[in-house]
Amino acid sequence: MNVLKNYINGAWTESLSKETIAVTNPANQEVLAKVPYGVDTRKDVELATESASKAFKEWCKVPVIKRVQALYKLKFLLEENIESLAEIITQESGKTRAESIGEIQRAIENVEVACGTPMLIAGDVIEDIASGVDEMMIRQPLGVAACITPFNFPSMIVFWFLPYAIATGNSFIVKPSEKVPLTMMKIFEFIDQLDLPKGLISLVHGGKESVDAILEHPSIKAISFVGSTPVARYIYSKGTANGKRVQAQGGAKNPIVILPDADIEMSSKIIADSVYGCAGQRCLAASTIITVNDQKGQIKEALYETIKSRTTGYGWDDNVSMGPVITPESKDRINNLIQLGIDEGAKIVLDGRKTSVSGYENGNFLTPTILENVALNKELIKTEIFGPVMSLVSMKNIEEAIQFVNSGNYGNMACIFTGSGANARKFRNEADAGNIGINIGVAAPMAQFPFSGWKDSFFGDLHGQGKHAIEFFTQTKVIIERWPKEWSCKF
Ligand code: NAD
């Protein structure tokens, strides 16, 4: 079986670790490859950092306009190969074809925004801040930066960081999720075709050990992490204790409020996609749906009608709207959480636990589940499910709904569906979340905006994407200089 190589110092190289784990297709458990793992992957990080440090010295002197030329080429390579890349994403992560293509498009949008770095990186100047004295602030790169990414967006999340890091003059190391490393293998075939200094962008595999090596290496100056909250908290505390700049995005539990004045039919379709798209494995997947003053149960009925028609299957097959979850362990965890909700008093109105897809009997499939009357003060309402499960709760008014939204530990996203501008405005001002949707079910910021997150969904200050990314990957230098006019030479 093929053991995946790292990409270090501009070449495909075997890992120094002999230990491996399997990468499997979640739809049928087929082993797709073996990925290096274990304590010796630390040595791979060492090699990648060494070559990245050398490449940085050369790259930081290349004018920014030239640096972004490599990104233009990368954009075209991604576009040309979108179909084959999407198929790999579906194979290893289980997404549908449309979801896989959608995430590559979001990755490309980040490359496009980073191509604007010559403008985004511009500094500030004040002439004559005192007589004959000018002061300016410029931005310079940090050195070697690294990202550590989760399984649920094998291509896109790396692009919240990589294009900005490179455009601003840093070198970069990617450590993808060991569950979905194949997408990055393909993307590094494109990176290999760019005319870049050797070692400028590296790929290292592994799990906790390679991450720890990144956290400890003194030459790595910045770390971008996306994954679960416990690991995000660990990365942030260890990385910052080691003197690194860290942005760590964590888990989520996203609520959606639906008011009786919303367009119920349209809202139900959008909400269903938010909960069940990517089999609920999106950090912006809605989990708790709060119906407000739904006296006749119209909202519930519309949701139920939309949801029961969704089809589960292998993501690359036609007419499939939901693929499998990532691993059998993940499926068991979700099933246990559904049971927990029932034990805590919820009523199950759609049960997606006993699902088998013809031709894919070994897959980690679930179909949409709806739990009604979920207890507000119990465990299920607080825990990230990361699976295709909707928890329905009902509230009397918008005040009560906002209070509930703000009571959770996470703060990645909160959305409202309403026909009232005043209610929408109240919600966007008062809801404690970094990304707000109004009549939008997945409030994913476009690449021009930071991917905001609050509370236990984010540790750090500057987020990925857009101007925040430019700031994260640069340090400011303020220069103050005196050139009194009496010093001017007369020729
Ligand atoms: P995870 O935390 O298990 O893994 C993420 C990365 O951390 C992987 O590369 C993994 O190798 C590494 N890792 C895992 N355990 C580690 C440990 N103990 N020490 C050091 N490194 C470790 O997350 P996942 O299961 O791959 O992804 C799902 C999670 O990611 C969900 O909680 C989801 O909400 C979150 N997520 C958040 C965002 C966001 O923008 N906030 C986006 C996508 C996913």
Boltz pocket constraint, residues with backbone or C-beta under 6 A from the ligand:
constraints:
  - pocket:
      binder: B
      contacts: [[A, 148], [A, 149], [A, 150], [A, 151], [A, 152], [A, 153], [A, 175], [A, 176], [A, 177], [A, 178], [A, 206], [A, 207], [A, 208], [A, 211], [A, 212], [A, 226], [A, 227], [A, 228], [A, 229], [A, 231], [A, 232], [A, 234], [A, 249], [A, 250], [A, 251], [A, 252], [A, 282], [A, 283], [A, 384], [A, 386], [A, 412], [A, 451], [A, 453], [A, 457]]
      max_distance: 6.0
